[in-house]
């Protein structure tokens, strides 16, 4: 998902190319109602990359809404997302896709080397959500997130806000998908 990311798109597209994305992995940039020149910049930067596609949304559909729009357009048997702000490098996406084994697999990053205040917040939220939903959930908003298209097709009315990560992770756990985590460093 991209929302008013015009200034960082050149670095993002280059990082995707450097990571080998676009070779065997389709990349969908979702311009989620940006009011800057993100769409124009994306078109210019991706015009010669056949596996780079753009989904343009006239209005911002929210965090989850932007992700869902991209997932609906994805053509692969495994799909997923990460953020356009390069907080996690595109190489993490490659790592996640390499971990995909079966359609019963759910891959999610696990954030490391974060500020203490962020860790405390994550611990608190993880405990609260685990108790509330009666399922152990940890570091819910870590990226990237990758899973089978078959799993995506089973979602029923997923949220379009920031609770999408919680919805998807909880659904994977309650459907007994094999959850695999790997360490990721969240940059500023």
C-alpha positions as CSV (number, residue, x, y, z in Angstrom):
1,X,0.0,0.0,0.0
2,X,1.2,3.5,-0.9
3,X,-0.4,6.7,0.4
4,X,1.4,10.0,-0.4
5,X,4.7,8.2,-0.8
6,X,5.9,10.2,-3.8
7,X,9.2,11.2,-2.2
8,X,10.2,7.6,-1.3
9,X,8.9,5.7,-4.4
10,X,12.2,5.8,-6.4
11,X,14.0,4.2,-3.4
12,X,11.2,1.7,-2.9
13,X,11.1,0.6,-6.6
14,X,14.9,0.4,-6.7
15,X,15.0,-1.7,-3.5
16,X,12.4,-4.0,-5.0
17,X,14.5,-4.5,-8.1
18,X,17.7,-5.0,-6.0
19,X,15.9,-7.7,-4.0
20,X,14.9,-9.5,-7.1
21,X,11.2,-8.8,-6.8
22,X,9.6,-8.8,-10.2
23,X,11.6,-11.8,-11.4
24,X,9.4,-14.5,-9.9
25,X,7.3,-12.4,-7.5
26,X,4.6,-10.1,-8.8
27,X,4.7,-6.7,-7.1
28,X,1.5,-4.7,-6.8
29,X,1.8,-1.0,-5.7
30,X,-1.6,0.2,-4.4
31,X,-1.9,3.9,-4.7
32,X,-4.5,4.3,-1.9
33,X,-6.1,7.7,-2.8
34,X,-2.8,9.7,-2.7
35,X,-3.2,13.4,-3.1
36,X,0.4,13.9,-4.2
37,X,2.1,12.7,-7.5
38,X,2.4,9.1,-6.2
39,X,0.5,7.6,-9.1
40,X,2.4,9.5,-11.8
41,X,5.7,8.6,-10.2
42,X,4.7,4.9,-9.9
43,X,3.7,4.8,-13.6
44,X,7.1,6.3,-14.6
45,X,9.2,4.1,-12.4
46,X,7.4,0.8,-13.2
47,X,6.6,1.2,-16.9
48,X,9.4,-1.2,-18.0
49,X,8.8,-3.8,-15.3
50,X,6.3,-6.4,-16.5
51,X,5.8,-8.0,-13.1
52,X,5.3,-4.6,-11.4
53,X,1.6,-3.5,-11.4
54,X,-0.3,-0.5,-10.0
55,X,-3.7,-0.5,-8.5
56,X,-5.1,3.0,-8.3
57,X,-7.8,3.9,-5.8
58,X,-9.5,7.2,-6.3
59,X,-10.1,7.6,-2.6
60,X,-8.2,6.3,0.4
61,X,-9.9,3.0,1.5
62,X,-8.0,2.8,4.8
63,X,-5.0,0.7,5.7
64,X,-6.8,-2.6,5.3
65,X,-8.8,-1.4,2.3
66,X,-5.7,-0.6,0.3
67,X,-4.1,-4.0,1.2
68,X,-7.3,-5.9,0.2
69,X,-7.5,-4.1,-3.1
70,X,-4.0,-5.3,-3.9
71,X,-4.6,-8.8,-2.7
72,X,-7.7,-9.0,-4.9
73,X,-5.6,-8.1,-8.0
74,X,-2.8,-10.6,-7.2
75,X,-2.4,-13.5,-9.5
76,X,-0.1,-15.8,-7.5
77,X,-0.9,-18.9,-5.5
78,X,0.7,-17.2,-2.5
79,X,0.0,-13.6,-1.7
80,X,0.9,-11.1,0.9
81,X,1.9,-7.6,1.8
82,X,4.5,-5.3,3.3
83,X,4.6,-1.5,3.6
84,X,5.8,1.0,1.0
85,X,7.7,3.1,3.6
86,X,10.7,0.7,3.6
87,X,10.4,0.1,7.3
88,X,11.1,-3.5,6.3
89,X,13.3,-4.1,3.3
90,X,11.9,-5.9,0.2
91,X,14.4,-8.7,0.8
92,X,12.2,-9.7,3.7
93,X,9.4,-10.3,1.2
94,X,11.7,-12.6,-0.7
95,X,12.6,-14.5,2.5
96,X,8.9,-14.9,3.3
97,X,8.0,-16.3,-0.1
98,X,10.9,-18.7,0.1
99,X,9.4,-20.1,3.3
100,X,6.1,-20.9,1.7
101,X,5.8,-24.7,1.6
102,X,2.1,-25.7,1.4
103,X,-1.2,-23.9,1.3
104,X,-1.4,-24.5,5.0
105,X,1.5,-22.1,5.7
106,X,1.2,-18.6,7.2
107,X,4.4,-16.5,7.2
108,X,4.9,-13.4,9.3
109,X,7.8,-11.3,10.3
110,X,8.9,-10.9,13.9
111,X,10.2,-7.5,14.7
112,X,13.6,-7.2,16.4
113,X,15.8,-4.4,17.7
114,X,13.0,-2.0,18.4
115,X,12.9,0.8,21.0
116,X,11.9,-0.4,24.5
117,X,8.6,1.7,24.4
118,X,7.6,-0.1,21.2
119,X,8.4,-3.5,22.7
120,X,6.3,-2.7,25.8
121,X,3.4,-1.6,23.7
122,X,3.6,-4.8,21.6
123,X,3.8,-7.0,24.7
124,X,0.7,-5.2,26.2
125,X,-1.3,-5.5,23.0
126,X,-0.3,-9.1,22.4
127,X,-1.4,-10.1,25.9
128,X,-4.7,-8.1,25.6
129,X,-5.6,-9.6,22.2
130,X,-4.5,-13.1,23.2
131,X,-6.7,-13.0,26.3
132,X,-9.6,-11.4,24.4
133,X,-9.5,-13.8,21.5
134,X,-8.4,-16.9,23.5
135,X,-5.6,-17.6,21.0
136,X,-1.9,-16.8,21.5
137,X,-1.0,-13.9,19.2
138,X,2.4,-12.2,19.2
139,X,3.7,-9.1,17.4
140,X,0.5,-8.8,15.3
141,X,1.6,-5.9,13.1
142,X,5.0,-7.3,12.0
143,X,5.6,-7.4,8.3
144,X,5.8,-9.0,5.8
145,X,2.7,-11.2,5.9
146,X,2.4,-14.0,3.3
147,X,-0.1,-16.9,2.9
148,X,-1.9,-18.9,0.2
149,X,-4.5,-17.5,-2.1
150,X,-6.8,-20.4,-0.9
151,X,-6.6,-18.9,2.6
152,X,-7.4,-15.4,1.3
153,X,-10.4,-16.7,-0.6
154,X,-11.9,-18.0,2.7
155,X,-11.9,-14.5,4.3
156,X,-15.4,-13.3,5.2
157,X,-15.8,-9.5,5.3
158,X,-12.3,-8.6,6.5
159,X,-11.8,-5.2,8.1
160,X,-10.5,-2.3,6.1
161,X,-8.8,-0.5,8.9
162,X,-5.7,-1.2,11.0
163,X,-7.3,-4.3,12.5
164,X,-6.7,-6.3,9.2
165,X,-3.4,-7.7,10.6
166,X,-5.2,-9.0,13.7
167,X,-8.1,-10.4,11.7
168,X,-5.7,-12.3,9.3
169,X,-3.3,-13.6,12.0
170,X,-6.2,-14.7,14.3
171,X,-8.0,-16.4,11.4
172,X,-4.7,-18.3,10.4
173,X,-4.3,-19.5,14.0
174,X,-8.0,-20.6,14.4
175,X,-7.8,-22.4,11.1
176,X,-4.7,-24.2,12.3
177,X,-2.4,-22.9,9.6
178,X,1.3,-23.6,10.2
179,X,2.5,-20.2,11.4
180,X,6.1,-19.5,10.7
181,X,7.9,-16.4,12.0
182,X,11.3,-15.0,11.0
183,X,13.3,-12.1,12.5
184,X,13.0,-8.7,10.7
185,X,14.5,-5.4,11.6
186,X,12.1,-2.5,11.5
187,X,13.9,0.6,10.3
188,X,12.9,4.2,11.1
